[in-house]
Amino acid sequence: MKVAMLHGPRDLRIEDLELDIDNLAPDQIWVETEITGFKIGTDRGNYEGAEQVPGAPGFPRPVGDSNLGIVRGVGSDVVKFKVEDRVVSRNAHQAAYIARDSESIVVVPDGVDAEDAVFSHLYALSMHCYSKGLFVPGENVAVVGLGVLGLGAVALGPLFGGRVVGLGNSDVRLDMARKVGAHEALLSDDPDIESKLDKFTKGKGIDLVILTANPWPALRTAMEVVRPNGRVAVVSLPGRGEQSLDFNPLDMRWFYFKGISLIAVNDRAGYLFPSADGDRFDNDSRCAHVLSLMKDGLLEPKKIITHRLHYSEMVEAYEMAYRREKNMLNVVFNWKD
């Protein structure tokens, strides 16, 4: 079985790993991977050896967290899955895996294209930005950072009843934002951005900013464009791998006097009507909802796939991400030999 292992900064290797598929524990499933998705921002940070994320494993470690495959075997106690189910999980780039049925794995409904479904866990995180950011239908939303996660937030916003503008640093990404449903898309360094956003919001301002980009200038943009008493939902890792700041992100002009709420998109979101059997909107529930939108034809990440590669080409794909090639966005790796 092949697996992508990172041994150090820019030292990614495709290696062999043995799986004991003949001795599954009662609560285990065996999944054979069809395709995996490339989360460029986070995966690139890991690949280039950016600032260590607290709690992250050391080297060597697997990479990737968007895996779509077919269940090939189940343990004696497993009832949640059956052989031949298509499932999406947050497992790494690998040809197959064994997991417990309690892990974050969701059955893909019939009719959902594999190239859409593979991004469903990632889009579930995009969805979480709205619930954690206390989004209200009818609000004006700016998504700062138009990578895979940001474009997921752009695509979901109109479905939730938001007016969405994408803010990025590349005309290629702006075009992609429009393609997935943005009502407007602007360069974040546009000298007329203030007046253009004022026109877009009809003077109401940006109620919620979803920040998906790590660089400090992106945080500054988020703080500047949000309206007084607005919210900034931070799903990125601001400053990861960046040089020291040349500005104060909590400057009184933006934070105190504007009364901004900064919200970390992590863990669970509060819910006024809790379910008796646990978190009504945990990650798997959000993933299942995203998959239902895909089944209905309302979400199609495959529309903005830019590269379809064999897993043997993965190192070059990571190098392209390292070079920040803007024409590279949604990427899928095929694990069929």
NUTI-650566 format. One record per atom (N, C-alpha, C): x, y, z. Coordinates in pm, whole numbers, plus 50000, padded with zeros to 5 digits. Layout:
XYZ/...
This chain:
500844988250000/500005000050000/500895012450000/500575022149914/501355034349901/500795045249993/501695053150049/501315064150136/502305075550116/501805087950122/502675099650110/503145103650250/504455103750271/505035106950401/505985118750387/505835128350476/506695140150480/507775137950586/509035137650542/510155134850633/510805147650684/510455158850629/511015171650668/510565181950565/510945194750585/510545204950487/510935201050345/509955200750256/510135197750113/510765184050090/510515174850180/511025161150166/509845151550173/509075151150063/507875142850054/508215130349974/507825118850028/508145106349962/506905097549957/506765090249846/505715080049834/506335066849878/505785061349986/506395049550048/505395037950053/505945026350082/505125014350101/504805012550248/503565008450275/503135005950412/502234993750411/502474984650503/501684972350509/500394974650588/499294969150537/498024969250608/497594954850635/497174952150757/496704938750792/495194938150769/494804936150644/493384936550609/492664923450642/493414913250681/492814900150710/492424898650856/492774908250939/492504907051083/491904919951137/490794924151077/490144936351123/489554934251262/489724944551348/489064944251478/487554945551457/486744941651556/485284942151538/484744955751496/485414966751536/484904980151505/485684987051393/486434979451315/487264985451211/486664983351072/487044992550981/486704991050840/487974992650758/487964986350643/489084987350548/488564994550425/489255005550389/488835013950278/489945014550174/489575012750049/490515014149937/490265027749873/491295035849866/491165049649819/490995050149668/490085059149623/489955062149481/490695075049448/490325085849517/490995098749495/491165105849629/492145114849632/492305123849746/492385138149694/491995147549779/492035161749746/493195168549815/493665179249755/494835186649802/494365199849861/494495201449993/494155214050060/495405222850057/495485231149956/496745237449920/497335245950033/496525254350098/497075263350198/497725256150314/496965247750383/497485240550500/498565230750461/498305222950354/499295212950312/500605219450269/500505231050204/501715238050164/502515242550287/501805247850388/502485251950510/503225240450575/502595228750578/503265216950633/504485213250550/504295213650418/505355209250326/506575218150334/506375231050342/507515240250340/508145242150478/507555235850581/508145236850714/507855249950782/506645255150760/506245267550827/506155265150977/505845275651049/505735274951194/504925262851237/505445255351335/504775243251382/503435246551447/502425239351410/501115240951472/501095233251603/500675239551714/500645232351841/499835219451831/500415208551881/499725195751877/499945187751751/500555193851649/500805186551524/501915176351545/501865164851478/502915154751494/504215159151431/505305153351477/506595156351419/506835148451292/508055149451238/508415141951118/508935128151159/508745118151072/507935118450949/506445117450982/505625123150894/504185122950916/503465122450781/502275116650781/501485116650657/500945130550628/500515132950505/499975145850465/498625143750397/497845154250396/496535153750333/495435150150430/494195154450398/493075151250488/491735150950414/491755147950285/490525146850206/490615134250122/489925123750168/490105110550109/488745104550075/488585100349950/487365093449908/487715079449862/487005069649917/487305055849881/486105046749893/486355033849874/485325023449877/485605014049994/484585011050073/484735001550183/484894987550125/485994981050159/486264967650108/486114956750214/486074960850340/485914950950446/485434957650573/484654950450655/484154955950782/484324945650891/484534950751014/484614942051131/483264936451170/483264926951258/482044919651293/480984928051361/481384938951427/480424947351499/480004959851422/480514961751304/480254974151230/478864973651168/478054983951198/476714985051137/476564998051059/477445007651083/477355020751019/477745020150872/478615010750837/479115009550700/478944995350651/478894994050519/478854980750458/479824980550340/480204968550302/481124967050189/480504973250064/481334980349989/480984987549866/480435001549891/480255005650016/479905019750042/481025028749994/480645039949932/481615050549907/481655059350031/482845062650078/482965070650200/483995081650180/483785092650250/484745103550251/485235105450394/486535107450408/487135108550541/488215119050540/488765121450658/489895130750670/491225123250680/491255111250623/492505103850619/493455109650515/494705105750527/495785111750448/495795106650304/496755112150228/497025107150093/497605093150104/496805083150074/497275069250083/496335060350002/496855048949958/496115040349869/494995032749940/495115031050071/494105024050149/494355027050296/493345024350378/493535026450522/492565017550600/492905015250726/492035008450821/491685018650929/490405019950960/489955029851058/488845023851144/488635029851259/487525025751345/486245032551296/485135025851313/483885031251260/483415043751333/484065047051445/483725059151521/484455071551470/485395069651377/486165080851325/485315089251231/485845100951191/485095110351109/485045105550964/484105096750937/483935090650805/482445091150772/482115095450650/480725097650612/480445090450481/479295083850475/478885076950353/478465087350248/478945085450126/478615094350015/477335089449948/476315097849935/475075093349871/475275089949724/474435081249674/474435078249531/474155091149453/474805092549340/474555104149256/475495115749279/476325115049384/477305125649409/478615121849342/479105130549255/480355127949184/481515127149282/482415117649260/483565115849349/484405128549359/484545135749248/485385147749248/484725159349322/483445158649347/482785168049438/482925163149582/482565150549603/482495145049739/483825145549813/484925144249740/486225143849808/486515156749884/485845167649847/486055180449915/484995183250022/484145173550053/483015176350142/483435179050285/484445172350337/484905175550472/485475189650478/486175193550373/486735207050368/485615217450360/484605214750278/483485224050267/482675224250397/482695213350473/482045213450604/482715223650695/484025225150682/484735235450759/484345249250709/484195250850579/483705263650525/482335266850583/481475256650594/480155258450653/480255262750798/481205256950870/481385260051012/481725274851033/482375280950932/482695295250942/481425303550958/480365299350893/479105306850902/478425304851037/478365292451084/477705290151213/478515296051328/479825294451323/480675299951430/480665315251425/480545320751303/480515335251286/479145341451308/478175333351354/476825338051388/476155344951269/476325338951153/475745344451031/474225344851038/473665355650984/472215357350973/471875359050824/470905351650772/470535353250631/470245367850597/470755372150483/470605386050441/471835394550468/472795389250544/473995396950573/474935397550454/475805407750457/476875409250359/478125402450411/478695393550331/479835385450373/480995387750277/482175390150333/483405390750254/484275378850290/484725371450191/485655360450213/487035364950169/487955365650264/489325370250237/490215357950223/490725355750104/491515343850075/490705334249992/491105332149867/490295324249774/491005311349733/491445304049834/491905290549811/490715281049812/490975268149829/489895258349828/488895261149939/489395263750060/488525266350174/487735279250155/488385289750107/487715302450085/486655301449977/486955294549869/485975293049762/484795284449807/485055275249899/483945267849958/483015277050034/483595286550110/482785296250182/482035305350086/482675309049977/482015317249875/480815309749817/480995297049784/479935289249721/478755286849816/479055285049944/477995282150041/477195294450078/477835306050080/477185318250128/475845321250062/475755321549929/474465324149865/473415313549897/473845300949916/472885290449951/472305292750090/473065299350177/472605302150313/471855315450322/471795322850211/471075335450211/471955347650229/473245346250202/474155357550216/474465364250083/474895376850091/475445384149977/476955383649993/477635377249898/479025373649919/479945380449818/481035386249870/482095391749788/483375384449822/484095380049719/485385373649740/486505383849725/487455383749818/488605392649813/489865384249803/490615386149694/491825378249672/492925386449610/494045379949581/495205387049527/495555382549386/494585376449317/494845371349182/493565372049100/493675377148977/492505377548889/491985363548858/492895353648856/492475339948831/491535335348942/491905338249067/491065334249180/489755342049182/489775354749142/488535362449137/487565356249038/488085351948923/487235345348824/486635332548881/487435325048958/486915312749019/485835315949121/486015326749196/485005330649295/483685333649226/483745340849116/482515343749042/481895330848988/482735321548945/482245309148886/481475300748987/481875301349117/481195293149218/480055300649285/479805313249246/478615319849296/478785333149365/480005338649371/480195351649435/479375362349363/478745371049440/478025382249381/478985392949329/480175393249389/481215402549348/482555396649387/483615400649318/484965396149350/485915407649321/486765410749420/487645422249410/489045418749456/490035425549397/491395424349445/491495431049581/492145424449674/492215429849810/493045442549819/493915444949720/494715457249721/494165467749623/492935466049581/492295475849493/492235489349565/492795499949508/492785512949576/491385518449599/490415513349524/489035517949539/488155507849612/488795498849688/488025488049749/486955493349844/487255503949915/486295509250012/485015513849942/485175521349834/483995526349763/483255515049693/483995505249642/483355494049574/482565485449672/483105483449792/482365475849893/481155483749942/481305496849950/480175505149990/479035503949888/479415503649761/478405501949656/477785488049662/478625477949683/478155464149690/477145462149803/477415468549917/476555466650034/475455477250046/475395486149946/474435497249949/474565505450078/475815507150118/476115515450235/475975508450368/475575495850369/475375488650495/476665483150555/477655480850470/478925475550517/478965460350520/480145455150541/480355440550550/480085436050693/479075427650709/478685423050842/479645412350896/480035403250808/480875391950849/481995390150749/483215389350799/484375385650717/484795371550755/484985363050656/485555349750678/486995350050628/487925348650719/489345349650687/489925335650672/490345332250549/490895318950522/492385319450486/492955331250474/494355332750432/495245335550552/496455329750552/497375331250665/498165344350670/498575350050557/499475361650563/498875373350642/499755380650710/499315392050791/498535402450711/498925405550586/498145415350511/496675411250495/496415398050490/495035393450478/494245396650604/494875395050720/494215398750846/493935413750849/494895421350803/494705435750800/493525439450709/493445433250593/492315435650504/491005432450573/490955421050643/489725416950711/489305427350815/490275432450891/489975442250996/489525455550936/490055458750820/489735471550757/488355471450691/487995460350627/486775460550546/485515457550625/485635451250742/484435448150819/483835460950875/482535461350884/481855473350933/482025474751084/481785486551140/481775487951286/480795478051349/481235471651457/480465461451529/480255448751446/481055446951340/480975434751261/481845423751321/481865412351252/482605400751301/483615396051197/484735390951246/485735384551162/485895370251211/485475360551131/485615346451165/486935341551106/487845337551193/489215334051153/489365318951149/489435313551027/489645299251010/491075296350965/491825306850934/493235305350894/494115305051018/495425304450995/496415305151102/497245317851079/496705329451121/497355342151085/498815342851126/499645346551029/501065348251056/501885335651045/501255324151015/502035311851007/503075312850896/504335311250934/505425311850838/505765325750790/505165336150852/505385349950809/506495356550889/506995367550835/507955375750907/507245383551017/508035390351100/507455398151209/506515408751153/505525412151233/504515421751190/505085435651169/504485442751070/504805456951052/503605465551090/502615459251157/501465466751205/500875459351325/500055466151397/499415460251515/498035455051475/497815441851475/496525436651429/495375440551521/495685444951641/494635449451733/494685464551751/495165471351647/495195485951649/493825491451687/493815501751769/492545507551814/491655511751699/492255515751587/491445520251472/490515509351423/491005496851426/490245485851368/489515477651474/490165475151584/489585465951681/488695473051784/489275482351857/488535488451968/487475498251920/487885508051841/486945518451802/485855513251706/486175502851628/485165496951541/484305486551614/484765482351732/483995472451809/483905458951742/484985454751677/484995442251601/485015430151695/484315419751657/484405406951725/485275397551643/486355392751702/487225382951637/486835369051688/486525360051596/486005346851633/486885336051573/487395327251657/488195315951609/487245304851564/487415300451440/486565289651387/487205276351426/486905271951547/487465259451596/486405252351679/486645239951709/485795232251799/484325233151756/483415233551852/481995233651821/481435247851822/480295249451756/479565262051762/478405260351859/478075270951930/476945270252021/475645268451943/474685261552005/473405259251939/472305260552043/471295268852014/470245271752111/469325259852136/469325250252044/468385239152052/469145225952047/469895222752153/470765210952151/469975197952139/470575188552068/469985175352051/470315166752171/469415157652205/469645148852320/470755138952295/471055136152168/472055125952138/473385131652092/473675144152132/474985149852100/474915162552018/476055166251960/476175178551885/475415177451753/474355185451740/473525184951619/474315188551494/475305197451510/476075201951396/477565199151416/477875186351444/479275182451450/479825181551308/481105178551296/481725178751164/481055168951068/480735157051116/480145147151025/478755151550979/477985158151068/476665163051028/476805174050924/477785182850942/478005193350842/478435187150709/479285177050717/479755170350596/478585163950523/477685157450598/476525151250536/475625161650470/475505173450533/474685183950473/475325189050343/476615190850346/477335195050225/477125184850113/477205172050148/476995161550048/475565162149992/474595165650076/473215166750027/473085178349928/473805189149952/473795200449858/474445196349726/475495188149735/476125183049614/475165173949537/474455165549609/473505156449545/472415164249471/472035175749529/471015184249466/471565193049355/472865191949328/473475199749221/473745214149257/473725217349387/473915231249430/475365234649461/476185224549485/477615226349510/478395217249417/479335223049343/480115215149249/481585219449253/482335215049355/483765218549360/484525214249236/484055203849169/484785198949051/484835209348940/483915219248943/483915229648840/485215237648840/485875238148955/487105246148962/488335237448988/488235224448954/489445216048957/490375220648846/491585223348883/492575227948785/493565217048745/493735207048832/494725196548803/494175183048849/494235173348760/493925159448792/495195151448770/495765146348877/497095140348872/497085126348931/498035118248887/498275105248950/499065107649079/498865098749177/499565100849305/501075101249289/501595094949186/503045095049163/503565108949127/502655118149091/503035131949056/502865141449174/502655136149292/502315144349408/503425153949448/504665149449442/505765158149485/505815170749398/505645169249268/505645180949181/504455190049211/503315184149246/502145192349282/502445200749407/503085194649504/503455202149626/504475212949594/505375210249501/506335220449460/505635232149390/504625229149311/503855239749247/503175248449352/502625242049455/502005249549564/503045257849637/504235252049657/505325259249722/505705271749645/505615270949510/505935282449426/504765292349416/503655289049484/502455297749486/501925300349344/501815289949267/501295291449132/499785293649139/499335305449100/497945309449120/496965302049030/497475295648923/496555288248836/496265274348891/496825271249008/496615258349072/495645260149189/494555252649185/493605254049295/493105240149335/491875236749299/491365223449333/492175212949260/492795204149336/493655193649280/493195180149336/493075170249250/492745156749295/493835147249247/494125137649334/495105127149302/494385113749286/494655107149175/494085094049145/494995083149203/494405073749277/495195063449342/495085049949274/494595049849150/494545037349075/495865035149002/496465023649019/497705020348949/497415015348809/
